[in-house]
Amino acid sequence: MSQERSAVVPQLHWSICVPDGCTAEDVEAHLNSSVRTQLFTVKEDQCQTNESQPKLNSGDWATILTPPYAALIVLYITLFMKLGSGPIWESSNQHMQDTCKEYWWSSLLYIQNLVNANRFCAGQSWYLFVDMQLYILSPLILIPIGKWPKITPYVFGILIIIFTIIPTIVAWHYEIPVLISNSEIPDWNKIYYAQVHTRAGPWIIGLALGYILFQTKHKNVRINKIIVTLMWLLTAVVMSYIIFGTYPELRDDFQYSRLFSSIYVGLHRNIWTLGICWIVFACIHGYGGPVNWFLSLSVFQFFAKITYALYLLSETFQNYDRGIVRVPVIFRDYNVLQSFFSTTCFCSLLSIIWVLSFESPFAVIDGVIIKAGE
């Protein structure tokens, strides 16, 4: 007489790591398509977020961003003028050392565009000042839209309109042309180039994109293919015009138009930012095609790690390169390309050293402090 037996199968507990943008439905669909012999069901409450990574607040970002910038200021004050020579070396670079010695404090406090706008220690640092000030002001936008989500479209819409009109009015009042250098208009940084009220438009548009991406990160966004195609064509045309549309101003017979210049100055940065926003949104939600493939290449991961140091050092290297010139420079397309690629390669090497010396160590220290505090 045979005795019936039942098999005892132990319960299996397992986990899978997925990006934050994936939902429970995404994981379930992937598992069922990969393992066809078993039906998987994944519930939303079974997805847990890994909180082991330290989260950085505004003070932590300042701690990480400030040391590389402070090291650049120290370089200008101490060694930079001893690193080169030439007929125009001092006239090209001495002012940076003098300005850093006198106004280092306002640079490190990120307020130099407010108190010493026309004497920057490092010309490229205007972006740090404006970005930090906007970051500090961001709760004035984020808190209301977090408390009253229905007002979000109106808040962003009104702010974008306001900060499009302001630079347009400034450009009209000071008769700012489309193509301009710092020497053509007195107090250039103070009245336009390095001020929050003339630079806030692109930042607010980027903040709005961040809000949209946050609201849609767990949603399957479906857009008609015709609309997607039109958006890509419109983006390509508009961004190309912003780059090449100013070519007529380079001609000797060009006549200045106050209306055109004011509209262009007021709109072109916001429109360019909208184009960037479409590229980001399309790539994230699966409408990027070859653009998404190109931007996802691993080589950009390397540049992403050194991008801040590259930003700090590129103008410094260009100032050095210009200051050591001993013979007249003949303008040729080849010379421009050679200068571009040599500057990019050399600055990339310097940026690696800068990151390892002044950025990564402080990021690690800050992470340890945050972990210890938790």
Secondary structure, DSSP 8 states (H G I E B T S, - for coil): -------------------TT--HHHHHHHHHHH-TTS-----GGG------S----HHHHHHHHHHHHHHHHHHHHHTGGGS--STTHHHHHHHHHHHHHHHHHHHHTT-HHHHSTT--SSGGGHHHHHHHHHHHHTHHHHHHHHH-GGGHHHHHHHHHHHHHHHHHHHHHHTT--SS--GGGSTTHIIIIIT-HHHHHHHHHHHHHHHHHHHHHTTS-----HHHHHHHHHHHHHHHHHHHHTTGGGGSTT----HHHHHHHHHHHHHHHHHHHHHHHHHHHTT--THHHHHHT-THHHHHHHHHHHHHHHHHHHHHHHHHT--S-----HHHHHHHHHHHHHHHHHHHHHHIIIIIHHHHHHHHHHHHHH-
